[in-house]
Amino acid sequence: MTSGHRQALVVRGGWDGNHPVQTTNLFMSFLRENGFRILVEDCLEVYEDEDLLVETDLIVQCWTRGDITAGESAGLIAAVRAGTGFAGWHGGVVDAFREDLDYQLLIGGKFLTHQQGPGRHRIHLTAEHADHPVIAGLDDFDIHAEPYWTLNDPLNDVLATVTFDADDTRQRSTSIPAAWVRTWGKGRVFVSTVGHSPDDFRNPHVRTLTERGLLWASR
């Protein structure tokens, strides 16, 4: 590897409705400007390439739904535990590999449902982690998107939440994590549930939060 450079691996594919190619393309220049060499893969077999993952500082995944083999899942998890960073957004992370419990344990969350149709929602940054480098200096902001209802691991450091109002089903309003970070072994994990389409990243707050998350997660 060239001295002074970090290696990023972008793994994208799965259901095309979450725009895996278009959304990941938005961050290629940013990663290069921050000293990353980039390898793009459209198959999950790369997670079994132990030699490559040892040299990889950051995995950016956008792979909605789909199936991952036991070997691919084990390779990914081993890489993160050894220090490779892992980051992503929306269904490309929290709605990937629905049957793989080990993967869900790695990322600390699981997609259950979303509010039907996009609407205007407020993203609240958590005061508890206001000094975290991913959100330091940022303020709450509004987005026009479909908020995700997810299950979440108590080991997550939740950086942002979105509120679901009470309705005919839910007896009271509640806050659901919208962005979180965690460590898994020696590796760092960043997850944001915002980022359905390229339009979401035109919001400068979403863009900044995501870019910072990628850098934070990297080895």
C-alpha positions in Angstrom: 0.0 0.0 0.0 1.2 3.5 -0.9 2.6 5.2 2.2 0.4 7.9 3.6 -2.8 6.5 2.1 -5.6 4.6 3.6 -7.6 1.9 1.9 -11.4 2.2 1.5 -13.5 -0.7 0.3 -17.0 0.3 -1.1 -19.3 -2.7 -1.2 -22.6 -2.0 -3.0 -25.5 -3.9 -4.5 -28.7 -5.7 -3.4 -32.1 -4.1 -3.9 -31.7 -1.1 -6.3 -34.5 0.9 -4.7 -32.0 2.4 -2.2 -29.7 3.6 -5.1 -26.5 1.9 -4.0 -24.4 3.1 -6.9 -25.7 6.7 -7.0 -25.4 7.3 -3.2 -22.0 5.7 -2.8 -20.7 7.7 -5.8 -21.5 10.9 -3.9 -18.7 10.1 -1.4 -15.9 9.0 -3.7 -14.3 12.4 -4.1 -14.6 13.1 -0.4 -12.8 9.9 0.4 -10.0 10.5 -2.1 -9.6 14.1 -0.8 -9.1 12.6 2.7 -6.3 10.3 1.6 -8.2 7.1 0.7 -7.5 4.8 -2.1 -10.9 3.2 -3.1 -11.7 -0.3 -4.3 -15.3 -0.8 -5.4 -16.9 -4.3 -5.3 -20.4 -5.4 -6.4 -20.2 -8.8 -4.8 -20.1 -10.0 -1.2 -17.4 -12.6 -1.9 -14.9 -9.8 -1.1 -15.7 -10.3 2.6 -13.9 -13.6 2.4 -10.6 -12.0 1.1 -8.8 -12.0 4.4 -5.6 -10.5 3.0 -7.5 -7.6 1.4 -9.5 -6.8 4.6 -6.4 -6.8 6.7 -5.2 -3.9 4.5 -8.6 -2.2 4.5 -9.1 0.8 6.9 -12.7 1.5 6.1 -15.6 -0.6 4.6 -18.5 1.5 3.2 -21.4 -0.8 2.6 -24.7 0.0 0.7 -26.3 -3.4 0.2 -30.1 -3.6 0.9 -31.7 -6.9 1.7 -29.9 -9.8 -0.1 -28.3 -12.9 1.4 -24.8 -13.2 2.8 -23.1 -16.6 3.2 -21.7 -17.8 6.6 -18.2 -17.4 5.3 -18.7 -13.9 4.0 -20.4 -12.8 7.2 -17.7 -14.3 9.4 -15.0 -12.6 7.2 -16.6 -9.2 7.6 -17.1 -9.5 11.3 -13.5 -10.8 11.9 -12.2 -7.8 9.9 -14.1 -5.3 12.0 -13.1 -7.0 15.3 -9.5 -6.8 14.1 -9.7 -3.0 13.4 -11.3 -2.4 10.0 -13.9 0.4 10.2 -17.4 -0.2 8.9 -19.9 2.5 7.9 -23.0 3.1 5.9 -26.5 4.5 5.8 -30.2 3.6 5.5 -31.3 0.2 4.2 -27.8 -0.4 2.8 -26.7 -1.2 6.4 -29.7 -1.8 8.7 -31.9 -3.6 6.1 -29.1 -5.9 4.9 -29.0 -9.6 5.3 -32.2 -9.9 7.3 -31.6 -13.5 8.3 -28.0 -13.0 9.7 -28.2 -12.4 13.4 -24.4 -12.1 13.7 -24.4 -9.3 11.2 -27.1 -7.5 13.1 -25.1 -7.8 16.3 -22.1 -6.3 14.5 -24.0 -3.2 13.4 -26.1 -2.8 16.5 -29.5 -2.5 14.8 -32.2 -3.9 12.6 -34.8 -2.3 10.3 -38.4 -3.2 11.1 -40.5 -0.7 9.2 -40.7 2.9 8.1 -43.4 5.6 7.9 -45.2 5.2 4.6 -44.2 7.9 2.2 -41.7 10.7 2.8 -42.6 13.6 5.1 -40.9 16.4 7.0 -39.2 15.2 10.1 -36.9 16.6 12.7 -33.6 15.0 13.5 -32.6 15.6 17.1 -28.9 15.4 18.1 -28.4 13.8 21.5 -27.1 16.2 24.2 -25.3 13.2 25.9 -22.9 12.9 23.0 -22.9 16.6 21.8 -19.1 16.6 21.8 -18.7 13.5 19.7 -16.6 14.4 16.6 -19.4 13.2 14.3 -21.9 15.7 15.5 -19.9 18.3 17.5 -21.0 21.8 16.5 -24.1 20.7 14.6 -27.6 21.5 15.4 -30.9 19.7 15.1 -32.2 19.8 11.5 -35.2 18.9 9.4 -35.3 16.3 6.6 -37.9 15.3 4.0 -37.6 11.5 4.1 -39.0 8.3 5.4 -37.9 7.7 9.0 -36.8 4.2 10.0 -38.2 2.3 12.9 -35.3 0.1 14.1 -34.4 -2.2 16.9 -31.2 -1.1 18.6 -28.4 -2.5 20.7 -27.9 -0.9 24.2 -24.1 -0.7 23.5 -24.7 1.9 20.8 -23.8 5.5 21.4 -26.8 7.2 19.9 -25.9 10.5 18.2 -29.3 11.4 16.7 -32.9 10.4 17.0 -36.2 10.9 15.1 -39.6 11.0 16.8 -42.5 8.8 15.9 -45.8 10.4 17.0 -48.5 8.4 18.8 -51.2 7.0 16.5 -53.9 4.4 16.4 -51.2 1.7 17.1 -48.6 3.4 19.2 -50.0 4.6 22.6 -47.4 7.4 22.9 -44.7 9.1 20.9 -41.2 7.8 21.1 -37.7 8.6 19.9 -35.9 6.1 17.6 -32.2 6.2 17.0 -31.4 7.7 13.6 -27.6 7.6 13.8 -25.2 5.8 16.1 -21.7 4.7 16.6 -20.2 1.7 18.4 -17.0 -0.3 18.7 -16.8 -4.0 18.0 -13.6 -5.5 19.0 -10.9 -3.1 17.8 -13.1 -1.8 15.0 -15.5 1.2 14.8 -19.0 1.1 13.3 -21.0 4.1 12.1 -24.6 3.8 11.1 -27.1 6.5 9.9 -30.6 5.5 8.9 -30.9 8.6 6.7 -29.9 8.3 3.0 -32.6 6.7 0.9 -31.6 8.6 -2.3 -29.1 11.1 -3.5 -31.7 13.8 -2.7 -31.3 13.2 1.0 -27.6 14.0 0.8 -28.3 17.4 -0.7 -29.2 18.4 2.8 -25.9 19.8 4.1 -26.5 18.5 7.6 -27.0 14.9 6.4 -24.0 15.2 4.2 -21.8 16.5 7.0 -22.9 13.9 9.5 -22.3 11.1 7.0 -18.9 12.4 5.9 -17.8 12.7 9.5 -19.1 9.3 10.3 -17.0 7.7 7.5 -13.9 9.4 8.8 -14.6 8.5 12.4 -15.2 4.8 11.6 -11.9 4.4 9.7 -9.0 2.7 11.3 
